[in-house]
Structure formats: C-alpha cells, structure tokens
Amino acid sequence: QLHLTMSEKTQLTKSLEMVQNELQEKEGEMKRAISEYKDRLLQAEKEHQEANQKNEAEIEACHEKISSLEHFISSQKLEIEHLKSNKEQLNNSLKEANQTLGELLKTKVR
C-alpha cells in the first residue's frame, strides 16, 4: 500500500511539475505578447500624436492664410470704393467739361 501510495505521489509530483512548466511557458508567452502589444500601442500613440501635431500646424497655417486673404479682400474693397469715387468725380468733371464745350460751341456759332 505504502509503495503504491509513494508511486502515485511520484507520478502526481511529475504531473504537477509538467503542469507548472507548461504554465510558466504560457506565462512567458503571455508576457512577451503583452510586451509586444504595449510596444505597438506606444508606437501607435506616438504616430497619432505626430499626426495631430502636423494637423494642428496645417490648421494654423490655413487660419493664417484665411486671415491674410480676408485682409487682402478688405483692402481690395476699399480700393474699389476709392476707384468708384474717382470714377464718379471724373464723370462729373466730364459732364461739366461737355457742358462748357457745348456752351462755347454755341457761342462760337453765334
């Protein structure tokens, strides 16, 4: 009986060692996989952060371009108003000159 029990104990000990070894291997594999996923996550986060910074820089450049164009449009509107005013003054001067010319021609004809 004792011999049989000792034999069973030896077998159970071997089985336990095999299970423990398998668990250690699996744990090692899991740790390597976790480490690999962490590395990939860090890389993805880094790339995401770099893309965000690039996008923010592009957005800022676009805002500056829009601001510049708005300023340009504003100055062009002022220039157009100035040209309209000059045109109106020139038209008035032309009308006066034509009236004066007409009066001079009438005087000359007489």
N, CA, C and O atoms as a DFTB+ gen file, in Angstrom:
440 C
 N C O
     1  1       0.850      -1.203       0.000
     2  2       0.000       0.000       0.000
     3  2       0.889       1.258       0.000
     4  3       0.689       2.199      -0.768
     5  1       1.877       1.217       0.903
     6  2       2.788       2.368       1.001
     7  2       3.528       2.567      -0.313
     8  3       3.677       3.696      -0.780
     9  1       3.989       1.478      -0.906
    10  2       4.705       1.550      -2.184
    11  2       3.809       2.147      -3.270
    12  3       4.243       2.990      -4.055
    13  1       2.553       1.695      -3.300
    14  2       1.593       2.196      -4.276
    15  2       1.340       3.691      -4.056
    16  3       1.283       4.461      -5.015
    17  1       1.193       4.084      -2.836
    18  2       0.954       5.492      -2.499
    19  2       2.165       6.337      -2.878
    20  3       2.016       7.436      -3.412
    21  1       3.372       5.823      -2.601
    22  2       4.598       6.546      -2.947
    23  2       4.715       6.685      -4.463
    24  3       5.140       7.724      -4.968
    25  1       4.342       5.653      -5.169
    26  2       4.389       5.668      -6.625
    27  2       3.395       6.700      -7.176
    28  3       3.719       7.452      -8.095
    29  1       2.204       6.726      -6.615
    30  2       1.190       7.718      -7.037
    31  2       1.681       9.133      -6.741
    32  3       1.500      10.055      -7.536
    33  1       2.312       9.274      -5.561
    34  2       2.830      10.597      -5.182
    35  2       3.884      11.053      -6.189
    36  3       3.896      12.218      -6.586
    37  1       4.756      10.157      -6.600
    38  2       5.809      10.477      -7.558
    39  2       5.191      10.891      -8.896
    40  3       5.610      11.866      -9.519
    41  1       4.192      10.127      -9.314
    42  2       3.522      10.451     -10.590
    43  2       2.813      11.796     -10.509
    44  3       2.881      12.610     -11.430
    45  1       2.129      12.009      -9.382
    46  2       1.427      13.291      -9.216
    47  2       2.428      14.448      -9.176
    48  3       2.158      15.520      -9.718
    49  1       3.564      14.238      -8.546
    50  2       4.600      15.272      -8.484
    51  2       5.120      15.575      -9.885
    52  3       5.308      16.738     -10.239
    53  1       5.353      14.532     -10.684
    54  2       5.813      14.727     -12.065
    55  2       4.748      15.472     -12.878
    56  3       5.059      16.393     -13.632
    57  1       3.502      15.060     -12.712
    58  2       2.405      15.724     -13.435
    59  2       2.314      17.198     -13.032
    60  3       2.134      18.080     -13.872
    61  1       2.443      17.439     -11.727
    62  2       2.394      18.814     -11.224
    63  2       3.535      19.632     -11.806
    64  3       3.332      20.778     -12.209
    65  1       4.729      19.059     -11.856
    66  2       5.884      19.760     -12.427
    67  2       5.650      20.069     -13.905
    68  3       5.977      21.156     -14.380
    69  1       5.076      19.094     -14.632
    70  2       4.796      19.312     -16.058
    71  2       3.785      20.449     -16.231
    72  3       3.952      21.316     -17.088
    73  1       2.741      20.430     -15.411
    74  2       1.714      21.485     -15.486
    75  2       2.334      22.834     -15.138
    76  3       2.065      23.843     -15.790
    77  1       3.181      22.836     -14.084
    78  2       3.833      24.085     -13.694
    79  2       4.749      24.588     -14.813
    80  3       4.790      25.786     -15.092
    81  1       5.473      23.682     -15.446
    82  2       6.352      24.079     -16.553
    83  2       5.535      24.640     -17.716
    84  3       5.910      25.650     -18.311
    85  1       4.429      23.992     -18.036
    86  2       3.558      24.495     -19.107
    87  2       3.015      25.876     -18.761
    88  3       2.981      26.779     -19.596
    89  1       2.586      26.018     -17.488
    90  2       2.078      27.324     -17.057
    91  2       3.150      28.400     -17.150
    92  3       2.866      29.529     -17.549
    93  1       4.386      28.055     -16.782
    94  2       5.481      29.018     -16.872
    95  2       5.751      29.392     -18.328
    96  3       5.996      30.557     -18.639
    97  1       5.705      28.403     -19.214
    98  2       5.893      28.691     -20.640
    99  2       4.792      29.611     -21.150
   100  3       5.048      30.593     -21.846
   101  1       3.553      29.264     -20.781
   102  2       2.417      30.080     -21.220
   103  2       2.518      31.494     -20.652
   104  3       2.229      32.474     -21.338
   105  1       2.937      31.585     -19.379
   106  2       3.099      32.898     -18.759
   107  2       4.160      33.710     -19.514
   108  3       3.984      34.902     -19.762
   109  1       5.259      33.045     -19.871
   110  2       6.323      33.717     -20.634
   111  2       5.793      34.204     -21.982
   112  3       6.060      35.331     -22.398
   113  1       5.035      33.330     -22.659
   114  2       4.450      33.721     -23.948
   115  2       3.510      34.907     -23.780
   116  3       3.528      35.851     -24.570
   117  1       2.689      34.841     -22.734
   118  2       1.744      35.936     -22.470
   119  2       2.491      37.247     -22.192
   120  3       2.118      38.308     -22.693
   121  1       3.553      37.150     -21.382
   122  2       4.322      38.356     -21.058
   123  2       4.960      38.947     -22.318
   124  3       4.980      40.163     -22.506
   125  1       5.486      38.052     -23.186
   126  2       6.070      38.539     -24.445
   127  2       5.005      39.197     -25.321
   128  3       5.240      40.245     -25.922
   129  1       3.828      38.566     -25.384
   130  2       2.733      39.123     -26.194
   131  2       2.290      40.471     -25.631
   132  3       2.067      41.418     -26.385
   133  1       2.164      40.557     -24.308
   134  2       1.769      41.824     -23.674
   135  2       2.801      42.900     -23.971
   136  3       2.460      44.036     -24.301
   137  1       4.084      42.520     -23.845
   138  2       5.158      43.475     -24.121
   139  2       5.097      43.949     -25.572
   140  3       5.257      45.136     -25.856
   141  1       4.865      43.005     -26.487
   142  2       4.765      43.368     -27.907
   143  2       3.583      44.303     -28.154
   144  3       3.709      45.285     -28.886
   145  1       2.438      44.002     -27.547
   146  2       1.265      44.858     -27.725
   147  2       1.482      46.237     -27.115
   148  3       1.043      47.246     -27.667
   149  1       2.165      46.272     -25.971
   150  2       2.468      47.576     -25.354
   151  2       3.358      48.402     -26.275
   152  3       3.139      49.600     -26.457
   153  1       4.379      47.742     -26.863
   154  2       5.279      48.445     -27.791
   155  2       4.493      48.977     -28.992
   156  3       4.684      50.114     -29.421
   157  1       3.606      48.131     -29.524
   158  2       2.812      48.557     -30.680
   159  2       1.885      49.705     -30.302
   160  3       1.694      50.641     -31.078
   161  1       1.309      49.628     -29.101
   162  2       0.427      50.698     -28.634
   163  2       1.197      52.005     -28.487
   164  3       0.720      53.060     -28.904
   165  1       2.383      51.938     -27.898
   166  2       3.209      53.142     -27.745
   167  2       3.556      53.737     -29.103
   168  3       3.509      54.953     -29.289
   169  1       3.905      52.870     -30.052
   170  2       4.235      53.339     -31.393
   171  2       3.023      54.005     -32.046
   172  3       3.140      55.064     -32.663
   173  1       1.857      53.368     -31.899
   174  2       0.636      53.929     -32.484
   175  2       0.302      55.275     -31.838
   176  3      -0.095      56.215     -32.526
   177  1       0.463      55.364     -30.521
   178  2       0.205      56.631     -29.824
   179  2       1.171      57.722     -30.289
   180  3       0.783      58.875     -30.476
   181  1       2.430      57.335     -30.471
   182  2       3.442      58.297     -30.949
   183  2       3.076      58.796     -32.352
   184  3       3.123      59.995     -32.626
   185  1       2.712      57.855     -33.236
   186  2       2.333      58.245     -34.594
   187  2       1.083      59.127     -34.575
   188  3       0.985      60.095     -35.329
   189  1       0.135      58.783     -33.709
   190  2      -1.098      59.569     -33.589
   191  2      -0.773      60.991     -33.114
   192  3      -1.310      61.969     -33.635
   193  1       0.103      61.086     -32.129
   194  2       0.492      62.401     -31.603
   195  2       1.199      63.229     -32.681
   196  3       0.941      64.424     -32.822
   197  1       2.094      62.581     -33.439
   198  2       2.806      63.281     -34.509
   199  2       1.825      63.760     -35.582
   200  3       1.944      64.874     -36.092
   201  1       0.855      62.906     -35.917
   202  2      -0.154      63.289     -36.916
   203  2      -0.982      64.459     -36.401
   204  3      -1.293      65.381     -37.155
   205  1      -1.342      64.424     -35.112
   206  2      -2.101      65.533     -34.529
   207  2      -1.324      66.836     -34.596
   208  3      -1.875      67.883     -34.934
   209  1      -0.030      66.761     -34.268
   210  2       0.794      67.971     -34.308
   211  2       0.889      68.504     -35.734
   212  3       0.815      69.712     -35.960
   213  1       1.053      67.598     -36.688
   214  2       1.125      68.011     -38.092
   215  2      -0.191      68.661     -38.515
   216  3      -0.196      69.703     -39.171
   217  1      -1.316      68.031     -38.130
   218  2      -2.630      68.583     -38.481
   219  2      -2.836      69.946     -37.844
   220  3      -3.360      70.861     -38.481
   221  1      -2.424      70.086     -36.581
   222  2      -2.570      71.383     -35.907
   223  2      -1.746      72.455     -36.613
   224  3      -2.189      73.595     -36.752
   225  1      -0.548      72.085     -37.057
   226  2       0.298      73.045     -37.780
   227  2      -0.362      73.434     -39.107
   228  3      -0.349      74.603     -39.493
   229  1      -0.936      72.450     -39.797
   230  2      -1.616      72.736     -41.061
   231  2      -2.845      73.613     -40.834
   232  3      -3.112      74.532     -41.609
   233  1      -3.588      73.325     -39.770
   234  2      -4.768      74.133     -39.445
   235  2      -4.349      75.565     -39.152
   236  3      -4.985      76.508     -39.622
   237  1      -3.282      75.730     -38.378
   238  2      -2.790      77.075     -38.047
   239  2      -2.365      77.808     -39.325
   240  3      -2.652      78.993     -39.489
   241  1      -1.685      77.102     -40.221
   242  2      -1.267      77.717     -41.487
   243  2      -2.495      78.132     -42.306
   244  3      -2.496      79.188     -42.938
   245  1      -3.521      77.308     -42.292
   246  2      -4.757      77.643     -43.022
   247  2      -5.429      78.874     -42.411
   248  3      -5.905      79.750     -43.133
   249  1      -5.465      78.935     -41.070
   250  2      -6.049      80.113     -40.407
   251  2      -5.287      81.383     -40.794
   252  3      -5.887      82.427     -41.050
   253  1      -3.964      81.275     -40.832
   254  2      -3.146      82.434     -41.202
   255  2      -3.421      82.841     -42.652
   256  3      -3.519      84.029     -42.963
   257  1      -3.544      81.849     -43.533
   258  2      -3.827      82.131     -44.944
   259  2      -5.194      82.794     -45.083
   260  3      -5.346      83.761     -45.829
   261  1      -6.198      82.268     -44.357
   262  2      -7.544      82.853     -44.393
   263  2      -7.494      84.297     -43.910
   264  3      -8.082      85.187     -44.524
   265  1      -6.789      84.522     -42.806
   266  2      -6.678      85.878     -42.257
   267  2      -6.023      86.811     -43.278
   268  3      -6.467      87.942     -43.475
   269  1      -4.972      86.323     -43.919
   270  2      -4.281      87.113     -44.933
   271  2      -5.205      87.437     -46.101
   272  3      -5.237      88.568     -46.586
   273  1      -5.962      86.423     -46.552
   274  2      -6.890      86.638     -47.676
   275  2      -8.015      87.601     -47.294
   276  3      -8.426      88.438     -48.098
   277  1      -8.509      87.473     -46.057
   278  2      -9.559      88.397     -45.606
   279  2      -9.040      89.837     -45.594
   280  3      -9.743      90.767     -45.990
   281  1      -7.801      90.001     -45.136
   282  2      -7.198      91.340     -45.120
   283  2      -7.044      91.860     -46.554
   284  3      -7.316      93.028     -46.831
   285  1      -6.606      90.981     -47.459
   286  2      -6.438      91.360     -48.858
   287  2      -7.788      91.764     -49.468
   288  3      -7.885      92.778     -50.160
   289  1      -8.823      90.964     -49.203
   290  2     -10.169      91.268     -49.728
   291  2     -10.649      92.605     -49.188
   292  3     -11.207      93.415     -49.927
   293  1     -10.433      92.832     -47.913
   294  2     -10.840      94.099     -47.298
   295  2     -10.144      95.278     -47.977
   296  3     -10.780      96.287     -48.281
   297  1      -8.836      95.149     -48.216
   298  2      -8.107      96.245     -48.866
   299  2      -8.580      96.426     -50.315
   300  3      -8.633      97.551     -50.812
   301  1      -8.921      95.324     -50.990
   302  2      -9.430      95.419     -52.359
   303  2     -10.782      96.116     -52.391
   304  3     -11.055      96.897     -53.303
   305  1     -11.635      95.841     -51.403
   306  2     -12.938      96.520     -51.329
   307  2     -12.752      98.027     -51.154
   308  3     -13.442      98.832     -51.780
   309  1     -11.802      98.388     -50.287
   310  2     -11.522      99.811     -50.095
   311  2     -11.023     100.435     -51.395
   312  3     -11.432     101.539     -51.753
   313  1     -10.151      99.737     -52.094
   314  2      -9.629     100.227     -53.371
   315  2     -10.760     100.395     -54.384
   316  3     -10.796     101.385     -55.115
   317  1     -11.689      99.428     -54.429
   318  2     -12.831      99.509     -55.355
   319  2     -13.684     100.728     -55.023
   320  3     -14.103     101.456     -55.923
   321  1     -13.945     100.954     -53.733
   322  2     -14.733     102.132     -53.331
   323  2     -14.020     103.420     -53.741
   324  3     -14.646     104.366     -54.218
   325  1     -12.714     103.438     -53.548
   326  2     -11.926     104.614     -53.928
   327  2     -12.014     104.835     -55.449
   328  3     -12.193     105.965     -55.903
   329  1     -11.890     103.756     -56.230
   330  2     -11.970     103.873     -57.691
   331  2     -13.366     104.316     -58.136
   332  3     -13.495     105.104     -59.072
   333  1     -14.404     103.817     -57.472
   334  2     -15.777     104.245     -57.806
   335  2     -15.947     105.737     -57.554
   336  3     -16.554     106.455     -58.348
   337  1     -15.397     106.183     -56.434
   338  2     -15.487     107.603     -56.101
   339  2     -14.753     108.447     -57.151
   340  3     -15.266     109.467     -57.611
   341  1     -13.537     108.004     -57.523
   342  2     -12.781     108.718     -58.553
   343  2     -13.534     108.723     -59.880
   344  3     -13.552     109.736     -60.578
   345  1     -14.153     107.597     -60.230
   346  2     -14.901     107.499     -61.479
   347  2     -16.068     108.490     -61.464
   348  3     -16.336     109.172     -62.453
   349  1     -16.749     108.552     -60.330
   350  2     -17.880     109.480     -60.221
   351  2     -17.402     110.926     -60.377
   352  3     -18.040     111.733     -61.054
   353  1     -16.272     111.239     -59.740
   354  2     -15.727     112.595     -59.861
   355  2     -15.332     112.893     -61.313
   356  3     -15.598     113.978     -61.829
   357  1     -14.684     111.893     -61.971
   358  2     -14.290     112.092     -63.366
   359  2     -15.518     112.247     -64.269
   360  3     -15.513     113.068     -65.187
   361  1     -16.566     111.463     -64.012
   362  2     -17.803     111.593     -64.793
   363  2     -18.415     112.983     -64.628
   364  3     -18.867     113.601     -65.592
   365  1     -18.419     113.458     -63.375
   366  2     -18.956     114.809     -63.127
   367  2     -18.118     115.869     -63.839
   368  3     -18.653     116.803     -64.436
   369  1     -16.795     115.708     -63.764
   370  2     -15.912     116.665     -64.447
   371  2     -16.131     116.612     -65.956
   372  3     -16.147     117.645     -66.625
   373  1     -16.301     115.390     -66.491
   374  2     -16.547     115.236     -67.925
   375  2     -17.864     115.905     -68.322
   376  3     -17.938     116.568     -69.356
   377  1     -18.886     115.733     -67.513
   378  2     -20.175     116.371     -67.800
   379  2     -20.021     117.895     -67.818
   380  3     -20.528     118.579     -68.707
   381  1     -19.306     118.406     -66.809
   382  2     -19.097     119.851     -66.754
   383  2     -18.316     120.335     -67.975
   384  3     -18.631     121.364     -68.571
   385  1     -17.271     119.549     -68.333
   386  2     -16.450     119.938     -69.489
   387  2     -17.285     119.895     -70.766
   388  3     -17.159     120.772     -71.621
   389  1     -18.141     118.871     -70.900
   390  2     -19.006     118.768     -72.082
   391  2     -20.004     119.924     -72.132
   392  3     -20.293     120.470     -73.197
   393  1     -20.530     120.286     -70.945
   394  2     -21.468     121.426     -70.915
   395  2     -20.752     122.719     -71.307
   396  3     -21.267     123.529     -72.077
   397  1     -19.558     122.886     -70.758
   398  2     -18.775     124.077     -71.083
   399  2     -18.442     124.095     -72.572
   400  3     -18.548     125.137     -73.219
   401  1     -18.041     122.953     -73.116
   402  2     -17.727     122.850     -74.537
   403  2     -18.960     123.169     -75.377
   404  3     -18.886     123.892     -76.371
   405  1     -20.102     122.610     -74.951
   406  2     -21.351     122.884     -75.676
   407  2     -21.667     124.367     -75.671
   408  3     -22.045     124.931     -76.698
   409  1     -21.511     125.002     -74.509
   410  2     -21.783     126.436     -74.422
   411  2     -20.808     127.225     -75.290
   412  3     -21.209     128.187     -75.944
   413  1     -19.529     126.830     -75.305
   414  2     -18.532     127.515     -76.118
   415  2     -18.841     127.354     -77.599
   416  3     -18.699     128.291     -78.384
   417  1     -19.280     126.113     -77.977
   418  2     -19.619     125.891     -79.384
   419  2     -20.815     126.736     -79.792
   420  3     -20.854     127.276     -80.898
   421  1     -21.806     126.851     -78.881
   422  2     -22.994     127.673     -79.173
   423  2     -22.569     129.140     -79.339
   424  3     -23.040     129.845     -80.232
   425  1     -21.659     129.578     -78.443
   426  2     -21.192     130.966     -78.508
   427  2     -20.425     131.194     -79.801
   428  3     -20.577     132.239     -80.432
   429  1     -19.614     130.246     -80.196
   430  2     -18.795     130.366     -81.407
   431  2     -19.672     130.385     -82.652
   432  3     -19.392     131.121     -83.599
   433  1     -20.722     129.587     -82.656
   434  2     -21.623     129.500     -83.806
   435  2     -22.332     130.816     -83.997
   436  3     -22.576     131.216     -85.135
   437  1     -22.673     131.503     -82.928
   438  2     -23.407     132.763     -82.999
   439  2     -22.577     133.810     -83.588
   440  3     -23.027     134.947     -83.730
